[in-house]
Amino acid sequence: MANNHHPTNEKPTGDGNPTAGDANNDLDCPTGQRTCKAFETLRAAYALRHHALYRTDRQDGPATYWAERWGLVRYLPTIDDARRFLEQIGGRL
């Protein structure tokens, strides 16, 4: 009987997510390292208000943020400032 089992061709089953086994979920990290999730949630809330939210690379030092719409930029020194500005433009988390 031939064995057609090729482990390198296996795909995860279930939810249809091909990278389910390789996904880096920040919920698996200690609480202090979950800043990626907080930023991505905030970025999505900005997008709902037709703004873009960016940040500097955290490997270069403390992250700073800026919001952009129609070519105008607002500097936001901390993620708390980014949250407050989101409230000013009518957004919420």
C-alpha positions in Angstrom: 0.0 0.0 0.0 1.4 3.4 -1.0 1.8 6.1 1.5 0.9 9.5 -0.1 1.3 11.4 3.1 3.6 14.4 2.5 4.0 16.5 5.8 5.4 19.5 3.8 2.1 19.8 1.9 -0.2 19.7 5.0 -2.4 22.7 5.6 -4.1 23.5 8.9 -7.8 22.6 9.0 -10.7 24.2 10.7 -11.0 28.0 10.1 -9.4 28.1 6.7 -6.5 30.2 7.9 -3.4 28.9 6.2 -1.0 30.5 8.7 -2.9 29.4 11.8 0.0 27.6 13.2 2.5 30.4 12.5 0.5 33.4 13.5 2.1 35.7 16.1 -0.8 36.7 18.3 0.2 39.4 20.8 -2.3 38.0 23.3 0.3 35.2 23.8 2.7 37.9 25.0 2.9 39.4 28.5 0.5 42.3 29.1 3.4 44.9 28.9 4.1 43.8 25.3 0.6 44.2 23.9 1.2 47.6 22.4 0.8 46.3 18.9 -2.8 45.4 19.5 -3.6 48.7 21.2 -2.0 50.6 18.3 -3.8 48.5 15.6 -7.2 49.0 17.4 -6.5 52.7 17.5 -5.5 52.8 13.9 -8.7 51.1 12.9 -10.8 53.6 14.9 -8.9 56.4 13.0 -9.7 54.8 9.7 -13.4 54.8 10.6 -13.1 58.6 10.9 -11.2 58.9 7.6 -7.9 59.6 9.2 -4.6 57.6 9.0 -2.6 56.9 12.1 1.1 56.2 12.0 3.9 55.6 14.5 7.7 55.6 14.5 9.6 52.3 14.8 9.8 51.3 18.4 13.2 49.8 17.8 14.5 53.4 17.3 13.4 54.5 20.7 10.1 55.6 22.3 7.3 55.4 19.8 5.7 58.7 18.7 2.5 59.0 16.6 1.0 61.2 14.0 -2.4 61.4 12.4 -2.9 62.5 8.8 -5.9 63.6 6.7 -6.0 65.5 3.4 -2.2 66.0 3.6 -2.4 67.7 7.0 -0.5 66.1 9.8 -1.0 66.3 13.6 1.9 65.2 15.8 0.9 63.1 18.8 3.8 62.4 21.2 2.1 59.5 23.0 -0.5 56.9 22.5 -2.7 58.6 25.1 -2.5 61.8 23.0 -3.6 59.7 20.0 -6.6 58.5 22.0 -7.5 62.0 23.0 -7.3 63.3 19.4 -9.5 60.4 18.3 -12.2 61.7 20.7 -11.7 65.2 19.3 -12.5 64.0 15.8 -15.6 62.1 16.9 -14.1 58.6 17.1 -14.2 56.2 20.0 -12.8 52.8 20.9 
